[in-house]
Amino acid sequence: QVTLKESGPVLVKPTETLTLTCTVSGFSLSNARMGVSWIRQPPGKALEWLAHIFSNDEKSYSTSLKSRLTISKDTSKSQVVLTMTNMDPVDTATYYCARILKTRPVDYWGQGTLVTVSS
Amino acid sequence: EIVLTQSPGTLSLSPGERATLSCRASQSVSSSYLAWYQQKPGQAPRLLIYGASSRATGIPDRFSGSGSGTDFTLTISRLEPEDFAVYYCQQYGSWGTFGQGTKVEIK
């Protein structure tokens, strides 16, 4: 059974760095073509793709947020970590991690974690 | 970066009616790497269609996808009560951009 679970702070202050962890089970981050995406959704708004990483360590970032994002993985811990620097109230959103395969879209989603940016 | 524009923003229909949702890309989507998702309030999205026209596992055949290049369509042949939700398209050939969504609401 494939599951993904996001963890991290529920509240961060403006200018702080957000670190989110996605812990996966039911598949291995070392499997060929396997990957994890981070996607966010501000309250009442649309989905926004942020970044992804594949088993071969290939990474891609949203053009508009590239300077603020870093994605990495720890295969032994079955974890993918996303950091976002210089947080702002407009970054308040539910952050999802999700499984992807090369040339395939998301097939499994985490439950999401709501991160609020406020002083 | 490919921009996806969905229309209409809101679709007001009755159960049993046909729904046609559009997704237009700012440039050609490679190999028809276009997906459709359904999202209900408080839930994560659910994959409906991938490769522009292939139904995901367990998706009823009233959902169908079509299109290529820059123009794609999701059709729900006869709306069931559980189909009223927000629908997003996503291109996954170059990064993973989403459209802004179409809300299908009960008329």
Chai-1 contact restraints between the chains, C-beta under 6 A:
chainA,res_idxA,chainB,res_idxB,connection_type,confidence,min_distance_angstrom,max_distance_angstrom,comment,restraint_id
A,A46,B,Q100,contact,1.0,0.0,6.0,A-B,restraint_1
A,A46,B,G101,contact,1.0,0.0,6.0,A-B,restraint_2
A,L47,B,Y88,contact,1.0,0.0,6.0,A-B,restraint_3
A,L47,B,F98,contact,1.0,0.0,6.0,A-B,restraint_4
A,W49,B,G96,contact,1.0,0.0,6.0,A-B,restraint_5
A,W49,B,T97,contact,1.0,0.0,6.0,A-B,restraint_6
A,S60,B,W95,contact,1.0,0.0,6.0,A-B,restraint_7
A,T63,B,E1,contact,1.0,0.0,6.0,A-B,restraint_8
A,P105,B,A35,contact,1.0,0.0,6.0,A-B,restraint_9
A,P105,B,Y50,contact,1.0,0.0,6.0,A-B,restraint_10
A,P105,B,Y92,contact,1.0,0.0,6.0,A-B,restraint_11
A,D107,B,L47,contact,1.0,0.0,6.0,A-B,restraint_12
A,W109,B,A44,contact,1.0,0.0,6.0,A-B,restraint_13
A,G112,B,A44,contact,1.0,0.0,6.0,A-B,restraint_14
